[in-house]
Amino acid sequence: MNTLTIRIPDQLAKEMEQVLARDHLTKSELVRRALAAYLLQHRQGGQPFSSALEQAGDLVGCFDGGPEDLSHNPEHLFDLGRA
């Protein structure tokens, strides 16, 4: 077996530790499974991971009109989620 050393952001390490505890896996086993799943998807012609922006990039900015302050004006959120 080969050895691989990687560096990951703190948040990713924290999430990984939660999965390890929940699923009773070692770090090595989790990384092996994740890499195997990624390579299988790649072999089958699947698309690699992409962000929501990458997936819907053609929709960003495609609408005309609407309030210019929608993203930061609390008045627009007053009845959000109320039916």
C-alpha positions as CSV (number, residue, x, y, z in Angstrom):
1,M,0.0,0.0,0.0
2,N,1.1,3.6,-0.8
3,T,1.1,6.5,1.6
4,L,-0.5,9.8,0.8
5,T,-0.2,13.0,2.8
6,I,-2.7,15.8,2.2
7,R,-3.5,19.2,3.7
8,I,-7.1,20.1,4.3
9,P,-8.9,23.2,5.6
10,D,-9.9,23.2,9.3
11,Q,-13.6,23.2,8.5
12,L,-13.2,20.1,6.2
13,A,-11.2,18.4,8.9
14,K,-14.0,19.1,11.5
15,E,-16.7,17.7,9.2
16,M,-14.5,14.7,8.5
17,E,-14.1,14.0,12.2
18,Q,-17.9,14.0,12.6
19,V,-18.3,11.5,9.8
20,L,-15.5,9.3,11.2
21,A,-17.2,9.2,14.6
22,R,-20.7,8.6,13.2
23,D,-19.6,5.9,10.7
24,H,-16.8,4.3,12.8
25,L,-14.2,4.7,10.0
26,T,-10.6,5.6,10.0
27,K,-9.3,8.6,8.1
28,S,-7.6,6.3,5.6
29,E,-10.8,4.3,4.9
30,L,-12.9,7.4,4.4
31,V,-10.3,8.9,2.0
32,R,-10.0,5.6,0.1
33,R,-13.8,5.4,-0.3
34,A,-14.1,9.0,-1.4
35,L,-11.3,8.7,-3.9
36,A,-12.7,5.4,-5.3
37,A,-16.2,7.0,-5.7
38,Y,-14.6,10.1,-7.4
39,L,-12.6,7.9,-9.8
40,L,-15.6,5.7,-10.6
41,Q,-17.7,8.7,-11.5
42,H,-14.8,10.0,-13.6
43,R,-14.5,6.6,-15.5
44,Q,-18.2,6.6,-16.2
45,G,-18.0,10.0,-17.8
46,G,-19.7,11.8,-14.9
47,Q,-19.2,15.4,-14.2
48,P,-16.8,16.3,-11.4
49,F,-18.1,18.2,-8.4
50,S,-19.2,21.7,-9.3
51,S,-20.6,24.5,-7.2
52,A,-24.1,25.9,-7.4
53,L,-22.7,28.9,-9.2
54,E,-21.1,26.7,-11.8
55,Q,-24.2,24.7,-12.3
56,A,-26.6,27.7,-12.6
57,G,-24.1,30.3,-13.9
58,D,-26.1,31.0,-17.0
59,L,-29.0,32.0,-14.8
60,V,-27.0,34.5,-12.7
61,G,-28.0,38.0,-13.7
62,C,-30.4,36.9,-16.4
63,F,-33.5,38.6,-14.8
64,D,-34.4,42.2,-15.5
65,G,-36.3,44.3,-12.9
66,G,-37.0,43.5,-9.3
67,P,-35.8,45.4,-6.2
68,E,-32.1,46.4,-6.3
69,D,-31.7,45.9,-2.6
70,L,-33.3,42.4,-2.4
71,S,-30.2,40.8,-0.9
72,H,-29.8,43.2,2.0
73,N,-33.0,45.0,2.8
74,P,-34.8,43.3,5.8
75,E,-38.2,44.7,4.6
76,H,-38.1,42.1,1.8
77,L,-37.8,39.3,4.4
78,F,-40.7,40.4,6.6
79,D,-43.1,37.6,5.6
80,L,-40.6,35.1,4.1
81,G,-41.8,31.6,4.9
82,R,-45.2,32.5,6.0
83,A,-48.0,30.9,4.0
